[in-house]
Amino acid sequence: MVEINAKESPFYPGKPVPIEYFIARISEIERLERSIKQTLSGRNENIFIMGERGIGKSSLAGFIRYIAEKKYDFIGTHCFLGGVKDLNEMIRLIFQRLFQEVKDKTIFEKLKNIFSDYIKEIKLFGMGVEFTKDPSKLRTMLDNFLPAIRKINETIKDNKKGIILILDDLNGISKVPEFANFIKSFVDELATSGNSLPLLIIFVGIPEIKENMVRCQSSVARIFNITDLLPMNKSESKEFFLNIFNGVNISVSDAALSRMANFSGGFPMLMHELGDAIFWLDKDNHIDTVEALEGVIEAAKIVGKKYLDPQVYQVLKSETYRPILKKIGKIPLGKRFQRKNILENASEKESKTFDNFLFKLKTLGIINKTENRGEYKFANMLYHLYIGFLRP
């Protein structure tokens, strides 16, 4: 008979972290909580949570929404707009998600009556709310976005103190000029109306998302308060692993903690992948350096297949690029490399494409420039380990 393992991992690889497992980012949380308090006074606040892929932007945004709702009586939604490339669909999803998140039956019924012309179908007390896809009606909603948000605020003000909208996964819509123009016009209209509105909007994305918006509408840059997420430092990373493992009664040696912190590079996405791999390898409720190293190798394989194979090896299809990638992958693990040193051993064909190769790797977040001219390093050691030593 096969024994069923009833263990449940406390790590969440590839997913936003549940509120109860959110750790660290204390200074960012304090700063964002101040924005919630400013919103309570009737001020519109517009935050951009910015950082590289896997840095924990969506998890932080979700945690701030939790604080706004539980501690300050806000109502809101976290709207993922992946694949959305026009404003009509964006506005439909924002209102649809907002309605789906309303748990108070009285508030839901009031909002349903106000927006009845735009609701196509309702099932199971809002869980199946579907807004219209009629282009003319969606255009009307778009043109009247501010009055619609005011109506919602007027409807909920006896029960709720503000509204929080989180717009995430903006890769497609950020390249649409109308999006930046719409956001800029909305904020300006609200600011000049003389009529306060307790609305907090949080945009979530990598730096290129903001750059896309600014490229489409240069003035949009001034409306954002930027929260720039950086990788966690070694101390924070160790605390992250220690708290989570201790929370499920697993002890960790100091040497194992150091190894985990070094290889994950302070990226929450990688920390969850690594922690999860080590968790399933543990057999005695104690993590030592051997299990940590085995977990590092397993996590590097998972990260490589999940993130690097589709992102890097699909982009770098050129037969010229592959040998260069092998060359930099073979440098000692965790070490930096100089552009000139790689070029010394490159063919003429490789030399001609090397700068373009570096640009692609930087854009993909695989390598970063260092403070020294012409010097680069892998964004984290899991990437380096997979590219240089584990990929078949």
MARROTI-854400 format. One record per residue: residue in one letter; x, y, z of N, C-alpha, C, CB in turn. Coordinates in steps of 0.2 Angstrom, whole numbers, plus 5000, padded with zeros to 4 digits. Glycine has a CB too. Example, Ala and Ser with C-alpha at 12.3 -4.5 7.8 and 13.67 -1.06 7.14 Angstrom:
MARROTI-854400
A506649725039506249785039506649845039505749785045/S506449895035506849955036506450005039507049975029/
END
This chain:
MARROTI-854400
M500449945000500050005000500450065000499550005006/V500350114996500750174995500550225001500550214988/E501050245004500950295010500850365007501650295015/I500350395009500150465007500550515012499450475007/N500950555009501250615013500750665014501850635009/A500550675020500050725022500350795023499650705028/K501050805022501350865024501050915019502150865023/E501050985021500851035017501451085017500151065019/S501651105011502251155011502051225013502551155004/P502351255017502251325019502451375014502551345026/F502751355008503051395003502551394997503751375001/Y502551454993502151464988502451484982501651524990/P502851434979503151444972502751464967503651394970/G502851524963502551544957501851574959502351484953/K501651594965501051624967501151684971500551564970/P500651724971500751784977500651744983500151834975/V500951774988500951744995500351754999501551764999/P500051705002499451725006499651765012499151655009/I499151805014499251865019499651835025498651895021/E499451775028499751745034500451725033499351695036/Y500751725027501451705026501851765024501451645021/F501551825024501951875021502451905027501451935019/I503051905025503651925029504051975026504051855031/A504252025031504752075029504452135025505352045024/R504852175022504652235018504352285023504152215013/I504552285029504352335035504252405032504652325041/S504852435030504852505028504352515022505552525026/E504352475018503852485012503152485014503952435007/I503052435019502352435022502152495025502252375026/E502652525030502452585033502352645029503052595038/R502752645023502652705019501952695015503252705013/L501752635013501152625009500552635014501152555006/E500652615020500152625025499952705026500252595032/R500552745026500452815026499952835020501152855026/S500052805015499652825009498952805010499852795002/I498752755014498152735015497852785020498052665019/K498152815025497952865029497852925026498452875035/Q498252945021498153005017497453005013498753015012/T497352945010496752925007496152935011496752855004/L496152915017495652925022495352995023495852895029/S495853045022495653115022495353145016496253155024/G495253095011494853115005495353134999494453175006/R496053115000496553124995496553064990497153144998/N496653084984496753024979497553014979496553044972/E497752954981498452934981498552884975498652904988/N499152894972499252844966499952824967499252884959/I500052754968500652724970500852674964500652684976/F501552674963501752624958502252584962502152664952/I502052514963502552474966502952444960502152414970/M503552454960504052434955504552394957504252504951/G504752344953505352304954505452254949505252274961/E505952214949506152164944505652104945506852144945/R505652064940505252004941505451954947505251964934/G504951934950505051894956505251924962505551844954/I505151994963505352024968504852034974505652094966/G504252014972503652014977503252074977503952014984/K503152104971502752164970501952144971502852184963/S501752094968501052074969500852054976500852014964/S501352014979501151994986501152054990501751944988/L501652104989501552164993500952204992502152214992/A500752214986500152244984499552214988500052254977/G499552144987498952114991498952124998499052034989/F499552125001499552135008499352205010500352125011/I499452255006499252325007498552325007499552375002/R498252295002497552295001497152255007497252254995/Y497552205010497252175016497252225022497652115018/I497752265023497852315028497252365027498552345028/A497152385021496652445019495952415021496752465012/E495852355019495152325021495052315028495052265016/K495552275031495452255038495552305043495852195039/K496052345042496152395047495852465046496952405047/Y495752485040495452545038494752545035495952585034/D494452495034493752485032493752515024493252525036/F494152495020494152505013493752455010494852515010/I493552465004493352414999493752414993492552424997/G493852354990494352364984494452294980494952384986/T494852294976495052234972495752234969494552224966/H495952174968496652174965496552144958497152124969/C496652184953496352164946497052154942495952224943/F497052084939497652074935497352074928497851994936/L497752124924497552134917497952104912497552214916/G498252054913498652014908498252004902498951954911/G498552014896498152004890497752064888497851944890/V497552104892497052164891497452214887496752194897/K497152234881497552284877497052334874497852244871/D496452344877496052404876495752424882495552384870/L495552484882495252514888494552494890495152594887/N494152474885493452444886493552384890493152434879/E493952334888494052274892494352284899494552224888/M494752334899495052354906494552374910495652404905/I494152424908493552444912493052394914493252504909/R492952354910492452294911492752254917492352254905/L493352234916493652184921493752224928494352164919/I493952284928493952324935493352324938494152394933/F492752344935492152344938491852274940491552374934/Q491952224936491752154937492152124943491952114931/R492752134943493152114949492952144956493952124948/L492852214955492652254961491952224964492552324959/F491452204959490852184962490952114965490352174956/Q491352074961491452004964491752004971491951964959/E492152054973492452054979492052084985493052104979/V491452114983490952134988490652084992490452184985/K490852074999490552025003489952045007491052005008/D489852115008489252135011488652135007489452205014/K488152105009487552095004487152155003487052045008/T487152195008486752265008487152305003486752295015/I487852315003488152354998488152324991488952355001/F488152254991488052224984487452244981488152154985/E486952244985486252254982486152324980485652234987/K486452374984486452444982486852454975486752484987/L487452424975487852434969487552404963488552404970/K487252344964486852314958486352354955486552244961/N485952384959485452434957485752494953485052454963/I486252514955486552574952486852554945487152604956/F487152494944487552474938487152424935488152444940/S486452414936486052364933486152364925485352374935/D486152424922486152424915486852394912486152504912/Y487352384916487952364913488152294916488552404916/I487652264920487752194922487452144918487552184929/K487752094915487452044910487151994914488052024906/E487551964919487251904923487551904930487451844919/I487151884935487351874942487151804944487051924946/K487651764947487551704950487851694957487951644945/L487551664961487751644968488051704972488351594967/F487651754973487751814977488451844974487851794984/G488451864968489051904966489651864963489251944971/M489651804965490251764963490351754956490351694967/G489751754953489751744945489551814942489251694943/V489651864944489551934941489851934934489651994946/E489551954929489851964923489552024920489651904918/F490052074918489852134916489752134908490352194917/T489352174905489252174898489852184894488752234896/K489852154888490452164883490152204877490652094881/D489652234878489352284873489852344872488652304874/P490152354867490652414866490352474868490852414859/S489752494866489452564867489352574874488752574863/K489152524878489052524885489652534889488652464888/L490152494887490852494890491152564889491252444887/R491052594883491352664881490952714886491152674874/T490352704887490052744892490252744899489252734892/M490452674901490752664908491452704908490852594909/L491852694902492452724902492452794903492852704896/D492052824899491952904899491752924905491452924893/N491352884909491052904916491352874922490352894916/F492052854921492352814926492352854933493152804924/L492552914933492552954939491852964942492853024937/P491352984938490652984941490452914944490153004936/A490752864941490552794943490852774950490752744938/I491552794950491852784956491552824962492652804956/R491352884960491052934965490352894968490853004962/K489952874963489352834965489452774970488952814959/I490052744968490152684973490352714980490752644970/N490752764980490952794986490352824990491452844985/E489952854986489352884990488852824992488852924985/T488852764989488452714991488752674997488452664985/I489352674998489752635003489952675009490352595000/K489852745009490152785014489952775021490052855012/D489352745022489052735028489452675031488352725028/N489652625027489952565029490752565028489652505026/K490952595023491652595021491952665021491752555015/K492652665022492952735022493352755016493352735028/G493452705011493852725005493852665000494552735007/I494152674995494152624989494952614987493752644983/I495152554986495752534984495752494978496152494990/L496052514973496052484966496852464965495752524960/I496952394964497652374962497652354955497852324967/L497952384951498052364943498752334942497952424939/D498652264941499252224941499352194934499252174946/D499952164932500052134926499852174920499652064926/L500252234919500052284914500452274908500152354918/N500752224907501152214901500852234894501452144900/G500252214893499952234887499652304887499352184885/I499252324892498952384891499352444892498352384897/S499952434895500452494896500752514890501052474901/K500752474885500952494878500452534874501252434874/V499852534876499352574873499252644875498652534874/P499452694870499452764872498852784876499552804866/E498252754874497652784877497652764885497052744874/F497952714887497952694894498352754898498352634895/A498952774896499252824900498852894899499952834897/N498552904894498152964893497552964898497952974886/F497252904898496652894902496852904909496352824901/I497352874912497552884919497752954920498152834920/K498152984916498353054917497653104917498753084912/S497253094913496653134913496153124919496253124906/F496153054921495753044927495953074933495752964928/V496653074934496953104940496853174940497753084940/D496953204934496953284933496253304934497153304926/E495753264932495053284932494853284940494553234928/L495053224943494953224950495253274954495153154953/A495853294953496253344957495953414956496953344954/T495653424950495353494949494653504950495553514942/S494353444952493653444953493353484959493353374953/G493853494964493653524970493253474975493353584969/N493153414973492753374976493153304978492053344972/S493253304985493753244987493453174986493953254994/L493953134985493753064984494253014987493653044977/P494052974992494552934996494752874991494352915003/L495152884986495352834982496052814981495052844975/L496252754983496952734982497052694976497252704989/I497452714971497552664966498352644966497452704959/I498452584966499152554966499252514959499252504972/F499752544955499952504949500552464951500152564944/V500552404948501152354949501452334943500752294953/G502152334943502452314937503252324937502252354931/I503552294932504252304932504452374929504552254927/P505052394930505152464927504952484920505952484928/E504952434916504852444909504052464908504952384905/I503652444913502952464912502852534913502552424918/K503152564918503152634919503452674914503552654926/E504052644911504352674905503852674899504952644904/N503552624898503052624893502552674893502652554892/M502252684899501752734901502052804900501452724908/V502652814902502952884901503052904894503552894906/R503252844890503452854883502752874880503652794880/C502252854882501552864878501352934881501052814880/Q501452954887501153014890501653034895500453004893/S502153084893502653104898502453134904503153154894/S501853164904501653194911501453144916501153244909/V501253084914501053034918501553014924500852974915/A502153034923502653014927502553054934503353034925/R502353114934502253154940501653134945502153224938/I501253084942500653074946500853014951500053054942/F501352974950501552924954501952934960501852864950/N501852904966502352894971502652824970501952904978/I503252824969503552764968503752724974504152774963/T503652654974503852614979504352564975503352574983/D504952574976505452534972505652474976506052574969/L505452414974505652354978506352324976505152294978/L506852314981507452294980507552224983508052334983/P507952184980508052114984508152124991508652074980/M507952074995508052075002508752065003507652015005/N509052095009509752085011509852015014509952135015/K510451995016510551925018510251915025511351915019/S510151965029509851965036509151945035510052025040/E508751985030508051975029507951915026507852035025/S508351885022508251825018508351765023508751815013/K508851775028508851715033508251715038509551735037/E508051775039507451785044506851755040507351855046/F506751765034506251735030506251665030506251755023/F506751625029506851555029506751525036507451535026/L507051565041507051535048506251545050507451575052/N505951595049505251605052504751555049505051675050/I504851545042504351495039504551425041504451505031/F505151405041505351335043505151325050506051315042/N505251375055505151365062504351365063505351425066/G503951395058503251395059502951325058502951445054/V503351285054503051215053503551165057503051195046/N503851185063504251145067504851115064503851095070/I505151155059505751125056506351175058505751115049/S506851145061507451185063507951195057507851155069/V508351245057508851255052509451275054508551305047/S510051245052510651265054510851335051511251215053/D511351365055511551435052511851425046512051465057/A512251375045512651365038512151355033513151305039/A511551315034511051305029510751365027510551255031/L510551405032510251475031510651515027510151505038/S511351515028511751565024511751535017512451555027/R511751475016511751445009511051465005511851365009/M510551455009509851475006509851555004509351465011/A510151595009510151665007510551685001510351705014/N511151655001511651664996511351644989512251634997/F511051584988510851564982510151594979510751484982/S509751614984509151644982509151714980508551634987/G509751754982509851814980509351874982509851824973/G508951854987508451904990507851914986508851974991/F507751864981507151874977506651824980507251854970/P506051854982505551814985505251754981504951854987/M505251764974505051714970505551654970505051734963/L506151664970506651614971506751584978507351634969/M506551624983506551604990506051554991506551664995/H505451564988504951514989505051444985504251544986/E505351454979505551394975506051354979505851414968/L506551384982507051354985506851324992507651404987/G506451364996506151335002505751275001505751395005/D505351284995504851224994505251164992504451244988/A505751164988506251114986506551074992506751134981/I506751124997507151095003506651065008507451155007/F506051095008505451065012505350995011504851105012/W505250985004505050915002505650865003504850914995/L506250885003506850845004506950825011507450875001/D506650865016506850855023506450795026506550915027/K506850755030506550695032506550685040506950635030/D506950735043506950735050506850795054507650715052/N506450845051506250905054506850955056505850895060/H507450945052508050985053508350995046508550955058/I508551055044508851065038509651075039508551125034/D510051035037510751045037511051065030511150985040/T511751075030512051105024511951055018512751115025/V511950995020511850945014511150945011511950865017/E510650945015509950955012509851025009509450945018/A510151075012510151145009510451135002510551195013/L511051105001511351104994510951064989512051074995/E510651004992510250964988509651004985510050904991/G509351044990508751084988508951144983508551124994/V509551164984509851214979509851194972510551244981/I510151134971510151094965509451084962510551034965/E509051054966508351044964507951104962507951004969/A508051154966507751224964508051254958507851274970/A508651244957508951274951508651244945509751264951/K508551174945508251144939507551164938508251064941/I507151174944506451194943506451264940506151194950/V506851314943506851374941507051384933507351424945/G507551344932507851344925507251324920508451294924/K506951264921506451244917505851284917506251174919/K505651314922505051354923505151424920504851364930/Y505751454921505851524920506351534914506051564926/L506951504915507451514910507351484903508151494913/D507151424903507051394896506551424892506751314897/P505951444895505451484890505751554889504851484893/Q506051584894506251654893506851664889506251694900/V507351634891508051644889508151604883508551624894/Y508051534883508251494877507851504871508351424880/Q507251524873506751544867506951604863506051544869/V507151654867507351714865508051714861507451774870/L508551674865509251674862509251614857509751664868/K508851614852508851554847509451554843508251554843/S509851604842510351614837510951564839510651684837/E511251534835511751484836512451524838511951444829/T512451594837512951634839512951644847512951704835/Y512251654849512151674856512351614861511451694857/R512151554859512151494863512951484866511951434860/P513451484861514151474864514351534869514651474858/I514051594868514251654872513951634879514051724869/L513351614879512951594885513351544889512251574884/K513651494885514051444889514651464892514151384884/K514951514888515551544891515451584897515851594886/I514951624898514851664904514551614909514351714903/G514251564907513951514912514551474916513451464909/K515051464913515651424915516051464920516051394910/I515951524921516351564926516251534933516251644925/P516651544938516551514944515851544947517151534949/L515551494951514851514953514851574958514551454957/G514451624956514351684960514851734959514451664967/K515351724954515851774952515551824947516451744950/R515851874946515751924941516151914935515852004944/F515951944929516351934923516452004920516051884919/Q517052014917517152074913517052064905517852094914/R516652114902516552104895517152094891516252174893/K517752134893518352124889518652054890518852174891/N518552024895518851954896518451904892518751934904/I517751914892517451864887517551874880516651874889/L517651934878517851954871518551924869517752024870/E518951914874519651894872519651824869520051894878/N519151784872519051714869518451704865518951664875/A518151754862517651754857517851754850517151804859/S517451714846517551724839517351784836517151664835/E517551804830517351864827516651874826517751864820/K516251814825515551824824515251834831515351754821/E515551804836515251814843515351884845515551764848/S515951914844516151974846515652034843516851994844/K515452024837515052064833514352074837514952054826/T514152014839513452014842513452014850513051944840/F514052024853514052014860513652074864514852014862/D513752134862513352184865512652174865513552254862/N512352154859511652144858511452084863511452124851/F511952034864511751974868511752004875512351924868/L512152044878512152074884511552114885512752114886/F511352154880510752194881510052144882510652234875/K510052094878509452044879509452014886509551984874/L510051994888510051964895509952004901510751934896/K510152074900509952124905509152134905510352194903/T508852144899508152154898507752094901507952154890/L508052034900507651974903507751964911507951914900/G508252014914508352004921508851954923507752004924/I509251924918509651864920510351894922509751824913/I510551944920511151974922511052054924511751974917/N511552074928511452144930512152184929511252154937/K512152244928512852284928513052284935512752344924/T513652294936513952304943514152374943514552264945/E514452404949514652464949515252484945514752484957/N515652434943516252434939516052434931516752384941/R516452484928516252484921516452424917516752544918/G515952394913516052334909516052274913516752344906/E515852274919515752214923515052194924516152224930/Y514952134924514252104925514252044930513952084918/K513652034932513551974936512851944935513651994944/F512751874937512151844936511651874942512151774937/A511051884940510551914945510451874951509851924941/N510551814951510651764957510951704955509951754959/M511151664960511651604959511251544956511951584965/L510551544957510151494954510151494947509451494957/Y510151554944510151564937510851544934510051634935/H511351564938512051544936512151474936512551584940/L511951434942511951364942511651324937511651344949/Y511051344935510651314930511051324923509951334929/I511151384921511451394915512151364914511451474913/G512551374919513251354918513351274920513651384923/F512951244924513151174926512551124926513351184933/L511951144925511351094926511051084920510951114931/R510951134915510551134909510851074905510451194906/P510451034902510750974898511051014891510250924896/
END
